[in-house]
Amino acid sequence: MAEEARAEPDTESNPIKGILKNKKRDNVEEAEPNPIKSILKKGRKSGDKEPDAPLPPSPTKSILKRKSENEEKSSHDKKSKRHNRSPTRRSRNERDEMPKIKKEPESPRSQPTKNADSRHPSAVKKESEAINLTQYDDEDDDEYAPVQDPKVDRSRICPYLDTINRSVLDFDFEKLCSVSLSHINVYACMVCGKYFQGRGKMSHAYTHSVQEGHHVYLNLQTQKFYCLPDNYQIIDSSLEDIIYVLNPTFTTEAISVLDTNSKLSRAYDGTTYLPGVVGLNNIKENDYCNVILQAFAHVSPLRNYFLQEESYKKIKRPPGDIMITLVQRFGEFLRKLWNPRNFKAHVSPHEMLQAVVLCSKKKFQITEQGDALEFMSWILNALHLALNGSRKLSSSIINKTFRGKMRVYTRKVLPIDLKDEEKAKLLETGEYMETMDEIPWLYLTCDLPPSPLYPDELRENIIPQVPFATLLSKFNGVSEKEYKTHRDSHLKRFVITHLPQYIIIFIKRFTKNYFIKEKNNTIVNFPIKNIDFGDLLPPEERVKHKCTTYDLMANVVHDGLPERGKGTYRCHVLHKGTQKWFELQDLHVTEILPQMIPLSESYIQIFELRKDIPNPMYGKDPKDVVSQDMYMDTQDR
C-alpha cells in the first residue's frame, strides 16, 4: 500500500512509466483467480458440509449415492487444517444457492478498474462458461457407488431350478414330515422327494437345505415354491407340471371327452399309459380294496362328480366329523388315477387307504386281507352318508347311480306236522299271512347252486357251470327262497320295481359254518353285452322305464382259496375310449380278450345302462305287455 502511495507521484511526473504500471497491473489481475471460481475450488478441496442442509435435486443423483460416511469423515480429518485456514469458506449448499454473490474486496488491487471492465466481451463470456463448467465438474469429480435395492426380486431368477429331480417326486403318500411326523406346514424337497416341516431357521427343511445342499422346496398346502436357506419364493412357469401332479384339476370340457379319448399319455420316465387304466400299489394286503377302487373309477357319473372338487367342497358336516375326509381322499385318488400328465405310470392309494382305516375304525386294514364285497358295501354307504344323503333317490350321487327299489314278499313257513284244516286256520291269522315291504338296494345277491360232492364218471372233478339267467330268476317275483333261523323259517320272493343306471351283481361264492369257510367254484356263463333286465320287472313297472338293456363294464374276480391271505383279487375293466378290456392286478396291467372274461370266477359285476337301445314296452298299456309276454312264453314252449 505504501509503495503504491509512493508510486503515484512518479506516475504523474512520468506518463510513460504510468502506462507501464497500469499494463503490469492488468496482467496481475488476469493472473489472479476469479473470486467465485476460487470459492468453488476451495469448496471442492475441502469435504466439509453441513449435514442438516438438504441437497438440491439432481437427475444424476436419483440412481447414484455418495460413498459411505466413513470415507467422508476420513477425508474431512485429513483436510481439517486446510479448513481451519479458510474460516470464511461457505458450505456447498450455500454456494449453490448464491453462486453470483461477489466476495468483499480486501485491498484496492482486488477492486475492478475501468481497465479490467474494458476487456473484450468474448473474454468475459469464456470466463462465465468456465465458472459454470467448474460448478458441474465439482459434482462429477466426486466418486459415486451404484444403488443396490434391498428389495431385489430374485423369485424369477433362481439358480437352483436345474437341481429339481422329477423322477423321485411322489405325492401319493401321506403328507407327513419325515423327521417329526407332523402334518402341519409340510414342505417337499424337489431334489430328493422327502417331506420336511417348516421353513424357518430352526426347522427341519432349513436344516436339510444347509446339510444336503437341496435348495428348492414346495409347500404341499399352499402349492408355492421356496428357495432355502435364502427363504424367497420362486415363481417360474416351468414348475406348473409339478403343481398339476400334486393336485390335478379337470374342467368340464376335459371331463366330457374322457370316455371318447383313446390317446396314450407318456410318463416322465418314457412309459406310455392310458389315463384311468394304471396300476395300484399293493402296500401289503390291500388288493381287495384296489379292485373295488378300480371298478368305481370307471363308473362315469361317480367319476365325473368326484373329478371336480367344487361338487363336494361346500358340503357341511358336524364339527369333528371325520367322514368328510373319506370324500376328499376319494376325490384326490380319482383325479390322480385319471391324470394325463403323471410322472409315473402307476398310482399309490396310500392316502385313500389311510382314510379308510381311520373312518372304518380299523375294520378294514392294509396289513390284513378282507372281503371285497364288505369293503364295497361299506364305502358306498359311507360316501352316501358323508354327502348328506337320505332315503331319497336323488339325495346323493351314490343313490342316483346305484340305488334301486324292490318289493319283498315274506310269509312264515307252516309246521309240517299239522293237518290241512289246522294249516288253513293258521293262514288266516296275521302271523302266517304274507307281508310286503318296499326296500331300496345297492346290489343284487345271486346264489349259486351247490357244487357236486362227488367226481364224475371218469373220476375227475369237473367245474360246474350255470347260466346267468338262472341266477337272475330269483328276482322275477315268482320264485321263492327259504331263509332259516334258529326259531322258524320264512319264504321270500323279490320283485324289482326300479332299475338304476348301474346295476351291481354280487355272486355269493363263500359259505361259512362253525368250522370252515368254503368257496363255490361254479362258473357263471354270462353275456357281456345286451342283457335285458326288463324281464325282471312286472308289467306295470316295465312300461315306466325308457331303457332296460345293460352292458358289462367291470368284473371283479377272486382266485385261490377262501382263507385270508391265500387268495387274490383281480379286476377286468372296459376302457370306453378304446373299447378294449384290461386286466388289472395291483401294478400289472394287461390287455385281455372279452371272450376270456366269462371263464373266470366272477365275484362282483357292474353293468351299465345303454341309453341307445330303447325299451319296446315303454309307454304301453300293462295289459298289452302281459298278453305279449304270454304269447312269447307259448312260442318258447
TORGU-70983 format. One record per residue (C-alpha): residue number from 1; residue in one letter; x, y, z. Coordinates in steps of 0.001 Angstrom, whole numbers, plus 500000, padded with zeros to 6 digits. Layout:
! residues N
- resi  resn  x  y  z
- NUM  A  X  Y  Z
...
This chain:
! residues 637
- resi  resn  x  y  z
- 1  M  500000  500000  500000
- 2  A  502835  502366  500873
- 3  E  504612  501510  497653
- 4  E  501531  502290  495620
- 5  A  501174  505566  497500
- 6  R  504790  506444  496767
- 7  A  504399  505444  493137
- 8  E  501504  507796  492470
- 9  P  503551  510961  492206
- 10  D  506081  509233  489941
- 11  T  503346  508293  487514
- 12  E  502057  511807  487455
- 13  S  505508  513197  486570
- 14  N  506356  510442  484104
- 15  P  503355  509457  481915
- 16  I  505187  506615  480115
- 17  K  506103  504995  483372
- 18  G  502459  505270  484492
- 19  I  501261  503490  481356
- 20  L  503679  500631  482031
- 21  K  502478  500422  485626
- 22  N  498831  500156  484539
- 23  K  499652  497477  481973
- 24  K  501506  495450  484619
- 25  R  498551  495798  486983
- 26  D  496192  494420  484314
- 27  N  498413  491386  483845
- 28  V  498383  490741  487571
- 29  E  494604  490950  487723
- 30  E  494275  488427  484881
- 31  A  496610  486027  486651
- 32  E  494634  486199  489876
- 33  P  491745  483695  490093
- 34  N  488138  484739  489935
- 35  P  486626  485141  493436
- 36  I  483641  482900  492718
- 37  K  485781  480319  490979
- 38  S  488253  480277  493825
- 39  I  485458  479761  496320
- 40  L  484154  476756  494309
- 41  K  487622  475251  494073
- 42  K  488241  475672  497763
- 43  G  484909  474020  498462
- 44  R  485843  471134  496196
- 45  K  489107  470602  498011
- 46  S  487553  470579  501466
- 47  G  484968  467854  502183
- 48  D  483218  469997  504824
- 49  K  479475  470281  504504
- 50  E  476547  470870  506753
- 51  P  474711  467590  507471
- 52  D  471372  469183  508090
- 53  A  471167  471214  504875
- 54  P  469162  469371  502148
- 55  L  470847  468816  498815
- 56  P  469277  470290  495689
- 57  P  467678  467730  493381
- 58  S  469817  466469  490525
- 59  P  468915  463956  487754
- 60  T  472159  462043  488230
- 61  K  471646  461589  491979
- 62  S  468314  459682  491571
- 63  I  470112  456438  490776
- 64  L  473507  457059  492460
- 65  K  474597  457739  496022
- 66  R  477774  459034  497548
- 67  K  480362  456932  499268
- 68  S  479963  455904  502865
- 69  E  480141  458376  505720
- 70  N  483368  456790  506940
- 71  E  485206  457851  503789
- 72  E  483792  461377  504115
- 73  K  484861  461528  507733
- 74  S  488398  460376  506956
- 75  S  488646  462906  504129
- 76  H  487399  465573  506494
- 77  D  490060  464700  509098
- 78  K  492872  464850  506547
- 79  K  491856  468314  505351
- 80  S  490881  469793  508691
- 81  K  493949  472044  508752
- 82  R  493122  473483  505396
- 83  H  489552  474005  506609
- 84  N  490820  475934  509644
- 85  R  492899  478224  507440
- 86  S  489791  479300  505484
- 87  P  487189  480248  508099
- 88  T  485248  482391  505664
- 89  R  484575  479348  503353
- 90  R  480888  478575  502794
- 91  S  479163  475221  502525
- 92  R  478288  473751  499158
- 93  N  474539  474237  499589
- 94  E  475080  477874  500358
- 95  R  477337  478214  497330
- 96  D  474686  476651  495110
- 97  E  472062  478976  496452
- 98  M  474214  482095  495988
- 99  P  476552  481407  493067
- 100  K  476644  485023  491837
- 101  I  477466  486944  495049
- 102  K  480831  488603  494853
- 103  K  483367  488432  497658
- 104  E  484193  491661  499513
- 105  P  487459  493127  498291
- 106  E  490352  493010  500749
- 107  S  492528  495580  499012
- 108  P  492214  498253  496399
- 109  R  494076  495986  493988
- 110  S  491230  493458  494082
- 111  Q  488682  496107  493124
- 112  P  487729  496052  489450
- 113  T  489021  499008  487488
- 114  K  487989  500571  484313
- 115  N  490795  498754  482531
- 116  A  489503  495362  483804
- 117  D  485989  496149  482676
- 118  S  487289  497234  479352
- 119  R  488149  493643  478393
- 120  H  486803  492131  475220
- 121  P  483230  490661  475540
- 122  S  484415  487287  474289
- 123  A  486858  487028  477210
- 124  V  484066  487773  479657
- 125  K  481860  485086  478043
- 126  K  484623  482469  478211
- 127  E  485189  483264  481868
- 128  S  481461  482781  482701
- 129  E  481412  479443  480841
- 130  A  484462  478350  482767
- 131  I  482682  479139  486031
- 132  N  479617  477016  485029
- 133  L  481817  474132  483892
- 134  T  483708  474302  487143
- 135  Q  480442  474025  489064
- 136  Y  479410  470821  487231
- 137  D  482938  469442  487315
- 138  D  482789  469769  491060
- 139  E  479786  467383  491102
- 140  D  481169  464962  488529
- 141  D  484598  464675  490139
- 142  D  483092  463124  493306
- 143  E  483042  459320  493329
- 144  Y  479630  457535  493368
- 145  A  478578  453883  494042
- 146  P  475617  452176  492297
- 147  V  472420  451694  494308
- 148  Q  471652  448158  495491
- 149  D  467914  447870  496070
- 150  P  467301  445752  499185
- 151  K  464054  444503  497609
- 152  V  465562  442920  494503
- 153  D  463117  440328  493045
- 154  R  465062  437056  492983
- 155  S  461935  434919  492644
- 156  R  462227  434743  488851
- 157  I  465978  434191  488597
- 158  C  466516  431274  490981
- 159  P  469764  429481  490015
- 160  Y  468739  426141  491554
- 161  L  465878  425140  489255
- 162  D  468106  422719  487373
- 163  T  468598  420683  490581
- 164  I  464937  419537  490617
- 165  N  464669  415765  490119
- 166  R  461197  414929  488859
- 167  S  461861  411204  488771
- 168  V  461860  410982  492601
- 169  L  458778  413134  493209
- 170  D  455829  411169  494606
- 171  F  452855  412972  496128
- 172  D  450685  409865  496679
- 173  F  451834  409245  500222
- 174  E  450575  410899  503359
- 175  K  451795  414475  503837
- 176  L  453895  413956  506977
- 177  C  457309  415309  507934
- 178  S  459902  412544  507671
- 179  V  461562  413728  510906
- 180  S  458831  414993  513234
- 181  L  455901  413031  511675
- 182  S  453817  416212  511804
- 183  H  451274  417104  509128
- 184  I  451433  420861  509798
- 185  N  453279  423123  507341
- 186  V  454946  420322  505379
- 187  Y  457350  421033  502510
- 188  A  458556  418591  499860
- 189  C  462194  418678  498787
- 190  M  462319  418870  494996
- 191  V  465765  417255  494873
- 192  C  465303  414081  496939
- 193  G  461490  413941  497287
- 194  K  461413  413801  501108
- 195  Y  458951  415711  503270
- 196  F  460103  418190  505922
- 197  Q  458339  420576  508250
- 198  G  458681  424351  508411
- 199  R  460768  426952  506622
- 200  G  462375  428908  509469
- 201  K  465986  428758  510605
- 202  M  465249  426127  513259
- 203  S  463023  423966  511041
- 204  H  463825  420563  509550
- 205  A  463546  421825  505972
- 206  Y  466074  424596  506673
- 207  T  468490  422123  508265
- 208  H  468132  419753  505331
- 209  S  468834  422550  502861
- 210  V  472062  423510  504652
- 211  Q  473377  419996  505278
- 212  E  472480  418397  501941
- 213  G  472578  421442  499666
- 214  H  468987  420940  498461
- 215  H  467508  424382  497899
- 216  V  464100  424075  496177
- 217  Y  461036  423197  498296
- 218  L  457290  423041  497676
- 219  N  454647  423835  500262
- 220  L  452182  420962  499902
- 221  Q  449256  423031  501140
- 222  T  449722  426442  499502
- 223  Q  451436  424951  496403
- 224  K  454180  427610  496455
- 225  F  457877  427053  495797
- 226  Y  460635  428448  498019
- 227  C  464426  428574  497937
- 228  L  466152  427688  501198
- 229  P  468133  428828  503107
- 230  D  467751  432156  501261
- 231  N  463997  431951  502009
- 232  Y  462469  433605  498980
- 233  Q  459562  432460  496838
- 234  I  460263  431004  493403
- 235  I  457979  431956  490540
- 236  D  458591  430108  487296
- 237  S  456265  428709  484638
- 238  S  458378  425552  484289
- 239  L  457127  424387  487720
- 240  E  453465  424170  486713
- 241  D  453749  420484  485809
- 242  I  454798  419663  489392
- 243  I  451822  421571  490800
- 244  Y  449485  419717  488433
- 245  V  450847  416346  489562
- 246  L  450366  417388  493191
- 247  N  446767  418464  492643
- 248  P  445322  417609  489203
- 249  T  442332  419655  488109
- 250  F  439758  418888  485452
- 251  T  437497  421266  483576
- 252  T  434020  420385  482386
- 253  E  435259  420145  478803
- 254  A  438070  417777  479776
- 255  I  435686  415520  481706
- 256  S  433229  415324  478823
- 257  V  435830  413758  476495
- 258  L  437253  411162  478914
- 259  D  435001  408396  477589
- 260  T  435939  409142  473974
- 261  N  439656  409804  474351
- 262  S  441896  406999  473081
- 263  K  445247  408832  473192
- 264  L  448127  407398  475159
- 265  S  449908  409548  477729
- 266  R  453648  409466  478316
- 267  A  455106  409456  481824
- 268  Y  458318  411226  482841
- 269  D  460330  408006  482520
- 270  G  459074  407448  478957
- 271  T  456476  404735  479603
- 272  T  453066  405121  477966
- 273  Y  449730  404548  479665
- 274  L  446027  405149  479235
- 275  P  444602  407631  481786
- 276  G  442342  405682  484131
- 277  V  443979  402323  483336
- 278  V  447017  402375  485605
- 279  G  448277  400001  488264
- 280  L  447848  400477  492013
- 281  N  450464  399700  494659
- 282  N  449717  396737  496884
- 283  I  451187  398028  500128
- 284  K  450763  394659  501814
- 285  E  447328  393003  501692
- 286  N  445107  395688  500212
- 287  D  444315  394051  496857
- 288  Y  440678  393647  497938
- 289  C  440437  397450  498132
- 290  N  442304  398079  494884
- 291  V  439869  396117  492711
- 292  I  436844  397992  494086
- 293  L  438523  401360  493623
- 294  Q  439493  400444  490056
- 295  A  435941  399376  489233
- 296  F  434376  402538  490692
- 297  A  436899  404705  488833
- 298  H  435210  403712  485542
- 299  V  431645  404446  486648
- 300  S  431131  407647  484663
- 301  P  428663  409574  486895
- 302  L  430634  408756  490047
- 303  R  433938  409635  488390
- 304  N  432683  412909  486879
- 305  Y  431267  414009  490230
- 306  F  434488  413490  492183
- 307  L  436847  414812  489494
- 308  Q  435606  418332  490232
- 309  E  436287  419364  493815
- 310  E  433583  422051  493641
- 311  S  430940  419286  493629
- 312  Y  431502  418340  497273
- 313  K  433605  421214  498625
- 314  K  430644  423133  500067
- 315  I  429093  420166  501888
- 316  K  428708  420986  505580
- 317  R  429294  418325  508193
- 318  P  429056  418477  512004
- 319  P  432164  419691  513853
- 320  G  434641  416896  514480
- 321  D  433184  414635  511777
- 322  I  435898  412586  510082
- 323  M  433784  411061  507300
- 324  I  434304  414085  505077
- 325  T  437971  413025  504924
- 326  L  436910  409904  503038
- 327  V  435145  412032  500426
- 328  Q  438182  414288  499943
- 329  R  440628  411391  499669
- 330  F  438404  409523  497213
- 331  G  438238  412624  495005
- 332  E  442024  413068  495127
- 333  F  442512  409405  494266
- 334  L  440282  409576  491174
- 335  R  441978  412764  489954
- 336  K  445405  411143  490209
- 337  L  444153  407975  488520
- 338  W  442839  409927  485515
- 339  N  445731  412429  485386
- 340  P  447094  412556  481795
- 341  R  450354  414206  482964
- 342  N  451605  411810  485629
- 343  F  455329  411445  486264
- 344  K  454887  407668  486564
- 345  A  452509  405083  485115
- 346  H  451113  403900  488454
- 347  V  449366  405386  491488
- 348  S  449694  404587  495181
- 349  P  446353  404544  497110
- 350  H  448173  405187  500400
- 351  E  446262  408317  501434
- 352  M  442942  406792  500377
- 353  L  443575  403639  502409
- 354  Q  444682  405675  505428
- 355  A  441302  407427  505322
- 356  V  439556  404026  505021
- 357  V  441357  402704  508109
- 358  L  440526  405852  510055
- 359  C  436869  406161  509042
- 360  S  436105  402440  509374
- 361  K  437683  402395  512851
- 362  K  440217  399794  511691
- 363  K  437603  397406  510370
- 364  F  439471  397360  507052
- 365  Q  443234  397127  507343
- 366  I  446096  397477  504896
- 367  T  448052  394660  506533
- 368  E  445196  392117  506533
- 369  Q  443200  390943  503553
- 370  G  439455  391414  503746
- 371  D  436358  390703  501706
- 372  A  435884  392854  498614
- 373  L  432082  392801  498990
- 374  E  432192  394038  502580
- 375  F  434520  396861  501587
- 376  M  432330  397814  498621
- 377  S  429174  397883  500724
- 378  W  430853  399941  503452
- 379  I  432406  402557  501180
- 380  L  429176  403108  499230
- 381  N  427179  403710  502404
- 382  A  429952  405801  503969
- 383  L  430184  408074  500928
- 384  H  426393  408342  500813
- 385  L  426188  409457  504444
- 386  A  429188  411781  504169
- 387  L  427465  413544  501244
- 388  N  424400  414165  503474
- 389  G  422401  411509  501665
- 390  S  418976  410305  502746
- 391  R  416458  407678  501605
- 392  K  415522  409757  498554
- 393  L  416925  408531  495266
- 394  S  418219  411985  494352
- 395  S  419848  412803  497705
- 396  S  423430  411884  496666
- 397  I  425438  410747  493692
- 398  I  425568  407238  495202
- 399  N  421786  406938  495192
- 400  K  421476  408412  491716
- 401  T  423945  405897  490323
- 402  F  423387  402585  492154
- 403  R  420173  402756  494177
- 404  G  417252  400632  493028
- 405  K  413951  399542  494581
- 406  M  412223  396229  495085
- 407  R  409230  394709  496849
- 408  V  409876  391816  499203
- 409  Y  407006  389436  499955
- 410  T  407509  387393  503120
- 411  R  405429  384611  504682
- 412  K  406110  382279  507537
- 413  V  406503  378575  506817
- 414  L  403768  376373  508310
- 415  P  404740  373472  510573
- 416  I  404933  370188  508756
- 417  D  403223  368002  511354
- 418  L  399888  369899  511227
- 419  K  396757  368772  509425
- 420  D  395317  370612  506445
- 421  E  392473  372141  508462
- 422  E  394865  373492  511050
- 423  K  397075  374895  508335
- 424  A  394098  376686  506767
- 425  K  393208  378270  510088
- 426  L  396813  379386  510652
- 427  L  396945  381000  507238
- 428  E  394070  383258  508253
- 429  T  395994  384605  511234
- 430  G  398233  387633  510904
- 431  E  401358  385743  511838
- 432  Y  401237  383491  508772
- 433  M  399829  385997  506308
- 434  E  402069  387271  503526
- 435  T  403556  390753  504114
- 436  M  405082  393156  501632
- 437  D  407908  395619  502198
- 438  E  409389  398028  499653
- 439  I  413100  398445  500257
- 440  P  415996  400130  498425
- 441  W  419022  398172  497316
- 442  L  422575  398910  496198
- 443  Y  423440  395488  494774
- 444  L  421681  392217  493976
- 445  T  422866  388998  495633
- 446  C  422748  385931  493399
- 447  D  423008  382446  494895
- 448  L  424988  379722  493167
- 449  P  423716  376141  493113
- 450  P  425695  373822  495396
- 451  S  428740  372264  493837
- 452  P  428734  368443  493365
- 453  L  430149  366389  496192
- 454  Y  431428  363503  494069
- 455  P  433527  363418  490899
- 456  D  432081  362470  487539
- 457  E  432093  359091  485847
- 458  L  435737  359452  484804
- 459  R  436697  360079  488432
- 460  E  437689  363621  487639
- 461  N  436498  366741  489384
- 462  I  434599  368812  486902
- 463  I  433879  372541  487214
- 464  P  430110  373078  487139
- 465  Q  428583  375865  485073
- 466  V  425332  377774  485433
- 467  P  423599  380270  483107
- 468  F  423334  383871  484217
- 469  A  419555  383878  483629
- 470  T  419177  381117  486223
- 471  L  420751  383333  488869
- 472  L  418529  386287  487954
- 473  S  415339  384213  488186
- 474  K  415471  384875  491927
- 475  F  414074  388362  491256
- 476  N  411250  387541  488838
- 477  G  408579  387762  491564
- 478  V  407586  384091  491282
- 479  S  410494  382100  492693
- 480  E  410597  381769  496461
- 481  K  413598  381155  498644
- 482  E  413600  379794  502171
- 483  Y  415524  381619  504877
- 484  K  416021  379557  508024
- 485  T  416693  380794  511517
- 486  H  417113  379027  514830
- 487  R  413437  379599  515637
- 488  D  411458  379380  512409
- 489  S  411724  379667  508616
- 490  H  410398  382230  506117
- 491  L  409763  382133  502411
- 492  K  410638  385292  500456
- 493  R  410161  386365  496877
- 494  F  411551  389510  495306
- 495  V  410086  391863  492715
- 496  I  412262  394627  491283
- 497  T  410362  397873  490770
- 498  H  413119  400315  489794
- 499  L  416328  399745  487832
- 500  P  419226  402154  488467
- 501  Q  421688  403429  485897
- 502  Y  424326  400955  487105
- 503  I  423482  397510  488488
- 504  I  425911  395732  490816
- 505  I  425615  391928  490871
- 506  F  427171  390003  493738
- 507  I  427699  386279  493150
- 508  K  427800  384564  496512
- 509  R  430733  382142  496406
- 510  F  431704  381818  500067
- 511  T  429784  379920  502706
- 512  K  430832  379859  506318
- 513  N  429855  377444  509040
- 514  Y  431098  376786  512529
- 515  F  434207  375003  511294
- 516  I  435486  376153  507925
- 517  K  434899  378639  505122
- 518  E  434185  377090  501741
- 519  K  434249  378502  498223
- 520  N  431992  377559  495330
- 521  N  433997  377465  492078
- 522  T  430982  377291  489763
- 523  I  431474  379188  486510
- 524  V  428721  381618  485538
- 525  N  428040  381874  481805
- 526  F  427051  385490  481355
- 527  P  426925  387639  478230
- 528  I  428972  390821  478112
- 529  K  426598  392932  476033
- 530  N  422865  393456  475573
- 531  I  421468  391953  478776
- 532  D  417789  392881  479137
- 533  F  416921  393298  482826
- 534  G  413413  394409  481848
- 535  D  412268  390815  482019
- 536  L  412614  391006  485801
- 537  L  410196  393934  486074
- 538  P  406435  393491  486484
- 539  P  404369  394797  483535
- 540  E  403141  397887  485409
- 541  E  406748  398881  486188
- 542  R  408322  397890  482908
- 543  V  406279  400388  480901
- 544  K  407793  403201  483046
- 545  H  411425  402529  482068
- 546  K  412736  404053  478845
- 547  C  415715  401675  478642
- 548  T  416289  398275  480221
- 549  T  419331  396919  478319
- 550  Y  422711  396758  480086
- 551  D  426345  396026  479203
- 552  L  429074  394691  481459
- 553  M  431734  397327  482269
- 554  A  433622  395888  485293
- 555  N  434220  392398  486647
- 556  V  435949  391516  489951
- 557  V  437447  388026  490182
- 558  H  438634  386031  493197
- 559  D  441326  383382  492670
- 560  G  442664  380880  495156
- 561  L  441459  379532  498480
- 562  P  438828  381253  500629
- 563  E  441076  381653  503688
- 564  R  442542  385068  504450
- 565  G  445827  385652  502729
- 566  K  445540  382588  500469
- 567  G  443505  384172  497712
- 568  T  443999  387124  495383
- 569  Y  441728  389592  493626
- 570  R  441929  390970  490108
- 571  C  439684  393211  488098
- 572  H  438541  393478  484473
- 573  V  437543  396945  483269
- 574  L  436374  398289  479930
- 575  H  438126  401403  478621
- 576  K  435377  403214  476746
- 577  G  437704  405350  474662
- 578  T  439389  402361  473019
- 579  Q  436601  399803  473657
- 580  K  439237  397398  474968
- 581  W  439217  395222  478075
- 582  F  442110  395356  480532
- 583  E  443024  393085  483428
- 584  L  444314  394938  486495
- 585  Q  446042  393156  489353
- 586  D  447944  395564  491582
- 587  L  450691  397067  489385
- 588  H  450155  394682  486458
- 589  V  448056  395997  483580
- 590  T  447464  393739  480578
- 591  E  445008  393727  477719
- 592  I  442581  390804  477673
- 593  L  440132  389363  475168
- 594  P  436457  389794  476107
- 595  Q  435852  386073  475449
- 596  M  438113  385220  478391
- 597  I  436102  387186  480951
- 598  P  433177  384713  481428
- 599  L  435666  381900  482066
- 600  S  436834  383482  485308
- 601  E  435329  383006  488768
- 602  S  433379  386262  488869
- 603  Y  432661  387695  492288
- 604  I  431282  391189  491678
- 605  Q  429953  392575  488390
- 606  I  428889  396094  487394
- 607  F  426521  396599  484451
- 608  E  425919  399940  482713
- 609  L  422621  401031  481186
- 610  R  422609  401512  477422
- 611  K  420575  404574  476510
- 612  D  420826  403971  472776
- 613  I  418585  400870  472929
- 614  P  415022  401863  473896
- 615  N  412587  399686  475786
- 616  P  409958  398408  473338
- 617  M  407352  398262  476135
- 618  Y  407835  401866  477244
- 619  G  404588  403857  477389
- 620  K  402302  400933  476511
- 621  D  399325  399553  478405
- 622  P  400407  396963  481023
- 623  K  397704  394592  479784
- 624  D  399243  394550  476335
- 625  V  402602  393761  477913
- 626  V  401113  390799  479817
- 627  S  399491  389377  476709
- 628  Q  402688  389765  474718
- 629  D  404691  388003  477433
- 630  M  402239  385115  477490
- 631  Y  402495  384829  473716
- 632  M  406282  384725  473898
- 633  D  406145  382002  476550
- 634  T  403938  379824  474377
- 635  Q  406294  380299  471429
- 636  D  409239  379208  473590
- 637  R  407435  376044  474644
